Each structure stands twice: as C-alpha cells, then as structure tokens.
Amino acid sequence: MEAESTQIIRLEGSPTEIGAAFGSVNAEDIQREIDGYLRRDHSRDNLLKSTEEYRRIVGRIAPDWVEEASALAGAAAVDPEIYLAYQGAKYRGINTPDCFTYFSPPRRSESGMTIFHKNRDNRDRPQCAYVKETRTSNRDLFRFAATGDTSDIGTMMGLNEKGLAAAADTGSSDPSPRFVGMMNPDLMRLVLEQAATVAEAWELLEDIHNQRIYAGAKVATNWMFADAAGQCIRVEQYSESLARTHDQSEFLTMRDDDRGQFVMASLRGSVSPLSPSFLNRISRSEPVLAKTNISAMTAIIPGSHVDLFGCAQFAVYKTDRTVYVPLFLGALGTPRDLLDGTFYRNSKDLASDWSPDEIEDKLDIQRKLIESSARSALQTSGTEAARKILTEGCARMAAAALNALRD
C-alpha cells in the first residue's frame, strides 16, 4: 500500500509548545467555535463569572493546562481567558445518552491483546485525534493518544503509555445536580496523564470526587477503564456518590440495555479470537451506531512495550462514513490530517454508498507489518529506530486512508 506521507505535527514538549502547535493547526475552528458559543449561549462577563471555580481548580491541579490553553489561544488569535472558560463550559447542556463502550480481554482476543472500544455521540463539530506528551516540572505525566473536538484540550476517550484505556459517557439524571467544577472530558485527561492501571484510575476518581471537583450538571457519568493486565472496571459517578459497579477480566459493556445485549451476543458468538476489526464492525451496527455518532476509538493494548506498540484506531466522523486510522503511541507525532479536521471534513463529503472495508483491510495488514518491523528494530537498533518506523508508518497509513476517502 503505497501513499505519500502526510506532515507530522508534534504535540510533545512544554505546555507552551504543545498549545502553540495545536492552536496554529486548528485556529480557524477554534475562532469559529468560540465566537459561535459567545453569540449563542453567553456574554463574555457571564462566561467568566460562571467558570471562576473551574479556572481556579485547573490552576491548582493542572497548571500546565493553563499554560497550554494560553499558548493555544495566542496561536489561534483568541482571548486566553475566554478560551479556558469556554473549555470549562462548552459541554454543559448538550449531553446525549448514546455513547457506548465495550471491552474484550486478552484471553478472548487475537495475539493476547486487550481491546477497548468507544463510540462517541455529541454535537456535530470538527473532530481530531493525536498523540500528546507534556513535559513540565509541575507534574509527571504519561504520554497518551486521544480524540476530541478540534477546539478542545480535553479528551473524549484515549489510551496512555502504560496501557490504560479510558472512556466516559452520559449516565442517568443526577438527583443532586452540580454545575461548578470539572466535567468528564477534563477528568479523563487527568486520568490518562496520571493513572497506569484501572486501580489507579479508580483511586484518582475517588480523590477527585472527595475534593468535590466533579460537576456533571444534570446528569451522572458512566466510566469504563481497561488496562494492560486485561482488567476492566465500570464506574457510576453522581455529584454525591461514586460506585465501582463491575470489576472483571471478561467481556464488558458500558450498559446492559439493548445495545449491551447486542454487543455481548456478538462478542460471545465469535468462534475465533476477536480482532480490532471485529469491534469496529460492531460500532457500525445498529443499535450501537446512533444518529448522533461523531467519532470512535478502538484501543489495542499489546502484551509488551505498550509505550511503543500500543495503538489507537480513530474514526473522526460517523463510524459508517469514515475510516479507522491507526496511531501508535510510539510515533513521534501525529499526521496533520488527523489533527486539523481534514479527515472529518472529507468524511462528510463521502457518497452514501461508500464502504470502508477494502481500505481498512489494507490498513490492518499494514499496521501489523509496521509493528513487526518496529519490534525487530527495537531489538537490533534501539528505541529511536523503532519510533522512526512507527512515525513513518503512521504517516503512510493516514495518507492512504485519506486517499481512499477522496477517491
């Protein structure tokens, strides 16, 4: 599968470097989203007043985010104070209950990998995916791959270098709504940056909950986490309670509704070890695929060297209208077309009868070949040689996927 490589953007280094890179690439989207939000929902003064506590919390527990947001805003030519306030307010009142997550443990998956999937459902805005590693003297942070809006420094779902995969979605109505604090996109980023296992993710959520940082507004949050040991947990969080409802190393879904029953029947009915492609196909099937679907991730957690060969396959538009593009954690950057909304925009223009099957079969073969080559290079030439192969491979796969969307 030959394709010209796309430009690689590095979201790696200081918060200022990362923010400037992201803001430069996505400036137009950031300007449009903030201008629209202010016209539609808030005056400047009201937005700043309503997010005072959020901004205080960020400054206390994640000061590097303030630096990143300021640099991002500068590069995008928007007000830094307004941008951080927007980050804390943008998701209130637009929650939908359609997101869905499911998990396959190592003993049921090919090559002994852990596989973790989420379909995201939300307002239709340009989407991106990336690998990010923040280096700061304030905190020790893990590298992670994640997806979200092109205007957003929060995360919708992701995989970190220790092999922890994370997802969250809208839960039931909260009998004690809380509006002052952090919503799950920010909390998830905290988890991806700081937790190595499901046990550590739970401990961090407990600490956040006890500090009353969490504020899900009128709805609760459903969480799922899986780790490199093949363990998966499901958590329900309300403003006044936090419960670990499932903890197991067997198939698991976010809910036990008709979607959960369909997914469990599909997973259990497979006679062969499950592949990432199988979980991707489920994501395109009713009732899992909702009309509000906007993106998806399938995290592939291998048994060794997750920091290099952990891989997240990202769909940055509706799963039945785009391609899952692989992104290795060990890559030295992100293909620009995944970061700047190009995949999202090209996917919106597809003909209704377009099928991803052929290109995704090719990408899956290529992903395995790239990983095999990089593992060999790791043994013979070291980590940097492996990273070079992974970076070039991700660029080629992204270019091939984009060409398929445009053909």
C-alpha positions as CSV (number, residue, x, y, z in Angstrom):
1,M,0.0,0.0,0.0
2,E,2.0,3.0,-1.3
3,A,1.0,6.5,-0.3
4,E,2.8,9.8,0.2
5,S,3.3,10.6,3.8
6,T,1.3,13.4,5.4
7,Q,3.1,16.1,7.5
8,I,3.8,15.1,11.1
9,I,2.9,17.6,13.9
10,R,4.5,17.0,17.3
11,L,2.3,17.6,20.4
12,E,5.3,16.9,22.6
13,G,7.3,19.1,24.9
14,S,6.4,22.0,27.1
15,P,2.8,23.1,27.6
16,T,3.6,26.2,25.6
17,E,5.0,24.3,22.7
18,I,2.0,21.9,22.6
19,G,-0.6,24.6,22.8
20,A,1.1,26.7,20.1
21,A,1.2,23.7,17.8
22,F,-2.4,22.7,18.3
23,G,-3.7,26.3,18.1
24,S,-1.8,27.1,14.9
25,V,-3.2,24.0,13.2
26,N,-6.8,24.5,14.3
27,A,-7.0,28.3,14.6
28,E,-10.0,28.7,12.2
29,D,-12.1,26.0,14.0
30,I,-11.2,27.5,17.4
31,Q,-12.2,31.0,16.4
32,R,-15.5,29.8,14.9
33,E,-16.5,27.7,17.9
34,I,-15.7,30.3,20.5
35,D,-17.4,33.1,18.5
36,G,-20.5,30.9,18.0
37,Y,-20.6,29.9,21.7
38,L,-20.5,33.5,22.8
39,R,-23.2,34.6,20.4
40,R,-25.4,31.6,21.2
41,D,-25.0,30.9,24.9
42,H,-23.1,33.5,26.9
43,S,-21.9,37.1,27.2
44,R,-18.2,37.4,27.9
45,D,-18.8,38.5,31.5
46,N,-21.3,35.8,32.3
47,L,-19.0,33.1,30.9
48,L,-16.1,34.3,33.0
49,K,-18.2,34.6,36.1
50,S,-19.8,31.1,35.7
51,T,-16.4,29.4,35.3
52,E,-14.4,31.1,38.1
53,E,-14.3,28.0,40.1
54,Y,-13.4,25.8,37.1
55,R,-10.5,28.0,36.3
56,R,-9.3,28.1,39.9
57,I,-9.4,24.3,40.0
58,V,-7.4,24.0,36.8
59,G,-4.8,26.4,38.1
60,R,-4.4,24.4,41.3
61,I,-4.4,20.8,40.0
62,A,-3.2,21.2,36.4
63,P,-1.4,24.5,36.0
64,D,0.3,23.2,32.8
65,W,-3.2,23.2,31.2
66,V,-3.4,27.0,31.8
67,E,0.0,27.4,30.0
68,E,-1.2,25.2,27.2
69,A,-4.5,26.9,26.8
70,S,-2.8,30.4,26.8
71,A,-0.4,29.4,24.1
72,L,-3.2,27.7,22.1
73,A,-5.3,30.9,22.3
74,G,-2.4,33.1,21.3
75,A,-1.7,30.9,18.2
76,A,-5.4,30.9,17.3
77,A,-5.8,34.7,18.0
78,V,-8.5,34.3,20.7
79,D,-8.7,35.7,24.2
80,P,-6.8,33.2,26.5
81,E,-9.1,33.8,29.5
82,I,-12.2,33.2,27.4
83,Y,-10.7,30.1,25.8
84,L,-10.1,28.4,29.2
85,A,-13.5,29.5,30.3
86,Y,-15.0,28.0,27.2
87,Q,-13.2,24.8,27.9
88,G,-14.9,24.5,31.2
89,A,-18.4,25.4,30.0
90,K,-18.8,24.1,26.4
91,Y,-20.3,20.7,27.3
92,R,-23.0,21.8,29.8
93,G,-26.5,21.1,28.5
94,I,-25.6,19.2,25.3
95,N,-25.2,15.7,26.8
96,T,-26.7,12.8,24.9
97,P,-27.2,9.2,26.2
98,D,-26.0,7.5,23.1
99,C,-22.2,6.9,23.6
100,F,-21.3,3.3,24.0
101,T,-18.2,1.4,25.2
102,Y,-17.2,-2.3,25.2
103,F,-14.2,-4.4,26.0
104,S,-12.5,-7.7,25.1
105,P,-9.9,-9.3,27.4
106,P,-6.6,-10.8,26.3
107,R,-7.7,-14.4,26.6
108,R,-10.6,-13.7,24.1
109,S,-8.6,-11.5,21.7
110,E,-6.1,-12.2,18.9
111,S,-2.4,-12.1,19.9
112,G,-3.3,-11.9,23.6
113,M,-4.1,-8.2,23.3
114,T,-6.6,-6.2,25.2
115,I,-9.2,-4.4,23.0
116,F,-11.3,-1.5,24.2
117,H,-13.8,0.5,22.1
118,K,-16.0,3.6,22.4
119,N,-18.5,5.2,20.1
120,R,-18.8,8.9,20.9
121,D,-22.1,10.7,20.4
122,N,-22.4,14.5,20.7
123,R,-22.9,17.8,18.9
124,D,-21.5,17.7,15.3
125,R,-18.3,19.6,15.5
126,P,-14.9,19.0,13.7
127,Q,-13.0,16.1,15.3
128,C,-9.3,15.3,15.6
129,A,-7.0,12.7,17.1
130,Y,-3.4,12.9,18.3
131,V,-0.6,11.7,20.4
132,K,0.4,14.1,23.2
133,E,3.2,14.1,25.8
134,T,3.5,17.1,28.1
135,R,6.8,17.7,29.9
136,T,6.6,20.0,32.9
137,S,8.3,20.5,36.2
138,N,4.9,20.7,38.0
139,R,3.7,17.1,37.4
140,D,5.0,13.7,36.0
141,L,2.6,13.0,33.1
142,F,2.1,10.0,30.8
143,R,2.1,10.1,27.1
144,F,-1.3,9.4,25.6
145,A,-3.3,9.1,22.3
146,A,-6.8,10.6,22.4
147,T,-9.6,12.2,20.4
148,G,-11.8,15.2,20.8
149,D,-13.0,18.4,19.1
150,T,-10.5,20.4,17.1
151,S,-11.3,23.3,19.5
152,D,-10.7,21.3,22.7
153,I,-7.8,20.4,25.0
154,G,-10.0,17.8,26.9
155,T,-10.3,14.2,25.9
156,M,-13.3,12.1,24.8
157,M,-11.5,8.7,25.0
158,G,-7.9,7.6,24.9
159,L,-5.0,5.2,25.6
160,N,-1.9,6.1,27.6
161,E,1.7,4.7,27.5
162,K,1.1,2.4,30.5
163,G,-1.8,0.7,28.7
164,L,-4.7,2.3,30.4
165,A,-7.7,2.9,28.1
166,A,-10.5,5.3,29.2
167,A,-14.0,6.2,28.2
168,A,-16.9,8.1,29.7
169,D,-20.5,8.8,28.7
170,T,-23.7,10.3,29.9
171,G,-25.4,8.5,32.8
172,S,-28.8,8.8,34.4
173,S,-30.3,12.0,35.7
174,D,-28.5,13.3,38.8
175,P,-30.9,13.9,41.7
176,S,-28.4,16.5,43.1
177,P,-27.1,18.4,40.0
178,R,-23.8,20.2,40.4
179,F,-22.6,22.8,37.9
180,V,-19.5,24.2,39.5
181,G,-16.3,22.1,38.8
182,M,-14.9,19.8,36.1
183,M,-16.9,17.6,33.7
184,N,-15.6,14.3,32.4
185,P,-13.5,15.5,29.4
186,D,-11.1,17.2,31.8
187,L,-11.3,14.4,34.4
188,M,-10.5,11.9,31.7
189,R,-7.4,13.8,30.7
190,L,-6.3,13.8,34.3
191,V,-6.7,10.0,34.4
192,L,-4.8,9.4,31.1
193,E,-2.0,11.7,32.3
194,Q,-1.6,10.1,35.8
195,A,-3.1,6.6,36.1
196,A,-1.3,3.4,34.9
197,T,-3.9,0.8,35.8
198,V,-7.7,0.5,36.5
199,A,-6.9,0.5,40.2
200,E,-5.0,3.8,39.9
201,A,-7.8,5.3,37.8
202,W,-10.3,4.4,40.5
203,E,-8.1,5.9,43.2
204,L,-7.8,9.1,41.2
205,L,-11.5,9.3,40.6
206,E,-12.1,8.8,44.4
207,D,-9.7,11.6,45.2
208,I,-11.4,13.9,42.6
209,H,-14.8,13.0,44.0
210,N,-13.8,13.6,47.6
211,Q,-12.4,17.0,46.7
212,R,-15.8,17.8,45.0
213,I,-14.1,18.6,41.8
214,Y,-16.5,16.6,39.7
215,A,-19.5,18.5,38.3
216,G,-21.6,16.6,35.8
217,A,-24.5,19.1,35.9
218,K,-27.9,17.4,35.5
219,V,-26.6,14.0,34.5
220,A,-24.3,11.4,36.0
221,T,-21.2,9.9,34.3
222,N,-20.6,6.3,33.3
223,W,-16.9,5.4,33.2
224,M,-15.1,2.4,31.8
225,F,-11.3,1.7,32.1
226,A,-9.2,-1.2,30.9
227,D,-5.5,-1.8,31.4
228,A,-2.6,-3.8,30.1
229,A,-3.2,-6.6,32.6
230,G,-6.6,-7.2,30.9
231,Q,-8.7,-5.9,33.8
232,C,-11.7,-3.7,33.2
233,I,-13.9,-1.7,35.5
234,R,-17.2,0.1,35.2
235,V,-18.0,3.1,37.4
236,E,-21.1,5.3,38.0
237,Q,-20.5,8.8,39.2
238,Y,-23.1,11.2,40.6
239,S,-22.4,14.5,42.3
240,E,-23.0,12.9,45.7
241,S,-21.9,9.3,45.1
242,L,-19.2,7.2,43.3
243,A,-19.7,3.4,42.8
244,R,-17.5,0.7,41.2
245,T,-20.2,-1.5,39.7
246,H,-18.1,-4.0,37.7
247,D,-14.6,-5.3,38.0
248,Q,-13.6,-8.2,35.8
249,S,-11.4,-9.7,33.1
250,E,-14.2,-10.9,30.9
251,F,-16.3,-9.2,28.2
252,L,-17.9,-6.0,29.5
253,T,-20.2,-3.2,28.1
254,M,-20.9,0.2,29.4
255,R,-24.7,-0.6,29.8
256,D,-26.9,-3.6,30.0
257,D,-29.5,-2.2,27.6
258,D,-30.4,-3.5,24.1
259,R,-27.1,-2.3,22.9
260,G,-25.2,-4.1,25.6
261,Q,-27.2,-7.3,24.9
262,F,-26.4,-7.0,21.2
263,V,-22.7,-6.4,21.8
264,M,-22.4,-9.2,24.3
265,A,-24.1,-11.6,22.0
266,S,-21.8,-10.6,19.2
267,L,-18.6,-10.9,21.3
268,R,-19.6,-14.2,22.8
269,G,-20.8,-15.6,19.5
270,S,-17.4,-15.3,17.8
271,V,-15.8,-18.7,17.3
272,S,-12.3,-17.2,16.8
273,P,-10.2,-14.8,18.8
274,L,-11.5,-11.3,18.4
275,S,-9.7,-8.6,16.4
276,P,-9.9,-4.9,16.5
277,S,-11.6,-5.0,13.1
278,F,-14.4,-7.1,14.6
279,L,-15.1,-4.5,17.3
280,N,-15.0,-1.8,14.6
281,R,-17.7,-3.6,12.7
282,I,-19.9,-3.8,15.8
283,S,-19.5,0.0,16.1
284,R,-21.2,0.4,12.7
285,S,-24.1,-1.9,13.5
286,E,-27.5,-0.9,14.9
287,P,-28.4,-0.4,17.7
288,V,-24.8,0.6,18.7
289,L,-24.5,3.2,15.9
290,A,-26.6,6.2,16.8
291,K,-27.6,9.1,14.7
292,T,-25.6,11.4,16.9
293,N,-22.4,9.4,16.5
294,I,-19.5,11.8,15.8
295,S,-16.3,9.7,16.4
296,A,-14.9,6.4,17.8
297,M,-11.8,4.8,19.1
298,T,-10.6,1.2,19.3
299,A,-7.6,0.9,21.6
300,I,-5.2,-2.0,21.1
301,I,-3.2,-2.9,24.2
302,P,-0.4,-5.4,23.4
303,G,1.2,-7.7,26.0
304,S,4.6,-5.9,25.9
305,H,6.1,-2.5,25.2
306,V,2.7,-0.7,25.3
307,D,4.6,2.7,25.3
308,L,5.7,2.0,21.7
309,F,3.2,-0.5,20.2
310,G,0.0,0.4,22.0
311,C,-2.2,1.6,19.2
312,A,-5.5,3.5,19.0
313,Q,-7.6,3.3,15.8
314,F,-9.5,6.6,15.5
315,A,-12.6,7.3,13.4
316,V,-13.0,11.1,13.5
317,Y,-16.5,11.2,12.0
318,K,-19.5,8.8,12.0
319,T,-18.2,5.3,12.0
320,D,-20.2,4.2,9.0
321,R,-18.9,7.2,7.0
322,T,-15.2,7.2,7.6
323,V,-12.0,5.1,8.1
324,Y,-10.5,3.9,11.4
325,V,-6.9,5.3,11.2
326,P,-4.2,3.6,13.4
327,L,-2.0,5.8,15.6
328,F,0.8,4.2,17.5
329,L,1.8,5.6,20.9
330,G,5.4,5.3,20.0
331,A,5.0,7.6,17.0
332,L,6.9,10.9,17.3
333,G,3.9,12.9,16.3
334,T,0.5,13.0,14.7
335,P,-0.3,13.1,10.9
336,R,-1.6,16.6,10.4
337,D,-4.7,15.4,8.5
338,L,-5.8,13.6,11.7
339,L,-5.1,16.7,13.9
340,D,-6.6,19.5,11.8
341,G,-10.1,18.2,10.9
342,T,-9.2,17.1,7.4
343,F,-10.4,13.6,7.9
344,Y,-13.6,14.9,9.4
345,R,-14.3,17.2,6.5
346,N,-13.5,14.7,3.8
347,S,-15.7,12.0,5.5
348,K,-18.7,14.4,5.5
349,D,-18.4,14.6,1.7
350,L,-18.5,10.9,1.0
351,A,-21.1,9.3,-1.3
352,S,-23.8,7.4,0.6
353,D,-22.7,4.0,-0.9
354,W,-19.1,4.3,0.2
355,S,-17.6,1.3,2.0
356,P,-14.5,1.3,4.3
357,D,-13.9,-2.4,4.1
358,E,-11.2,-2.5,1.4
359,I,-9.0,0.3,2.8
360,E,-9.4,-0.9,6.4
361,D,-8.3,-4.5,5.5
362,K,-5.2,-2.9,3.9
363,L,-4.6,-0.7,6.9
364,D,-4.9,-3.6,9.3
365,I,-2.3,-5.6,7.3
366,Q,0.0,-2.5,7.2
367,R,-0.4,-1.9,10.9
368,K,0.8,-5.4,11.7
369,L,3.7,-5.2,9.3
370,I,4.8,-1.8,10.8
371,E,4.6,-3.2,14.3
372,S,6.6,-6.3,13.4
373,S,9.3,-4.2,11.7
374,A,9.5,-1.8,14.6
375,R,9.8,-4.6,17.1
376,S,12.7,-6.0,15.1
377,A,14.3,-2.6,15.0
378,L,13.8,-2.3,18.8
379,Q,15.8,-5.4,19.3
380,T,18.6,-4.6,16.8
381,S,18.9,-0.9,16.9
382,G,17.0,0.5,19.9
383,T,14.1,2.7,20.7
384,E,14.7,5.6,18.4
385,A,14.9,3.3,15.4
386,A,11.6,1.7,16.4
387,R,10.0,5.1,16.9
388,K,11.1,6.2,13.4
389,I,9.5,3.2,11.8
390,L,6.3,3.8,13.8
391,T,6.2,7.5,12.9
392,E,6.7,7.0,9.2
393,G,4.2,4.1,9.2
394,C,1.5,6.2,10.8
395,A,2.1,8.9,8.2
396,R,1.8,6.4,5.4
397,M,-1.4,4.8,6.8
398,A,-3.0,8.2,7.3
399,A,-2.2,9.3,3.8
400,A,-3.5,6.0,2.4
401,A,-6.7,6.4,4.4
402,L,-7.2,10.0,3.2
403,N,-6.7,9.0,-0.4
404,A,-9.3,6.3,0.0
405,L,-11.8,8.9,1.3
406,R,-11.0,11.2,-1.6
407,D,-11.1,8.7,-4.4
